[in-house]
Every structure is written in C-alpha cells, then in structure tokens.
Amino acid sequence: MEDWSERDRALAVGLTALEEATTQHGNPVDLAMDSDSEGWWAVKQVMDQEAAAEERYRERHPDLPPGTRLIVKYAKGDPELEELLDD
C-alpha cells in the first residue's frame, strides 16, 4: 500500500474533526448537548428516494443471490439508465 500524501493526511484530519464536531444529523455537537436547546429541535420526515428505489427493486427480485450489490444511479437525462426504470 502506498504512503498517504500530505493531501490525504490533511483530508483525513479534516474529516475526523468534522465527525467529532457534528452529530449523526449534521448538527453541531455542542448545540445538541446544550441543555438550553431542549425543546428547540424539529424533526422533518423526508423520503430517501435512493433507498426507496433499492427497496422496491429488492422486493421485485426476491431471488437475488447472496452478496448481490446493487448500484443505484439517478437516471433522469441518461437514456441508458432510463431504460432500466421499469425494472
């Protein structure tokens, strides 16, 4: 394995700092842990269209072999992918 470049190391350090400073929802950790923020958090339900497409595909193809990895791509504007939309 090759050694990491300076850029690779800087990106890893930056990612680590970001992950330590934010919650799983991308909010600042110190705000999430601040007792003064209690009651001020709103939850919005949204549909993850990418995950929904994969779930629908798996439901229609129950006999997929173990280990099958599905690649989910946004198809609008790509004629080759648009042909797969009904599958």
N, C-alpha and C positions, 0 to 999 in steps of 0.2 A: 504494500500500500504506500502510496506517495505521501510525503510530508505535507502538512497543511501549509498553504501560502499565508502571508500576512493578512490578506483579504479574508481568507477562510476563517482565520482565528478571530479577526475583528467581527465578522458576521456572527460567529458562534457566541462571542461575548455579548454582542448586542441582543441576540435572540434570548440568551439566558437572562439578561437584565429585563427585557420586556416581559418574559414569562414570570419572573419573580415580582414584577410590579403590577401585573394585571390578573384579574380573576378569569375563570373559565368563560365568562361572557364578555371579556374585554374591558371591564371597568377597572378603575384604579383600586388596588388592594386597600390602600389606606382609607379611601372613601367607603369601601364595602365593610371595613372593620370599625368604622366610626359610629359610635352609638347614637350620635346626633342624626345619622342618616336613616335611622329606623323609621319605617312608615313612609319613606320617600322613594321607594323602589316600585316601579311599574313593570308589569310583565305584559308583553305583547306576543300573541300567538301568530306565527307565520308558518307557511308551508315551505319545507325544503323540497323544491321541485326535483332536484337531482336525486335525492334519496327516495322520493316517491316513485320516480321513474324506474329506479333499480328494483324497488319492492314489487311494483307491478310486473316487471319483467320476470322476476323470480317466481311470482305466483303463476304466471302463464307458462313457465318452463320448470315444473317441479322436479324433473328428472336430470337436472344439471349434475354432472359428476362432481365428486368432492374436489375441492381445490380450485373450482372454476372461479376465475377473477373476471369481473365484469368491468369494462371501461365505459364510463358514462360521459358522453360529449354533448354539448349544446349543438343542435342540428340546424337551427334556422339559418338559412343562407348557404348551406353546404349541400348541394344536390346528392352527393353520395350518402351522406348521413340521413337526409330527409327520406330517402327510400326505406330506411330502417324504422321509421316512426311507427308504423302499424305493428311491428313485431313486438 
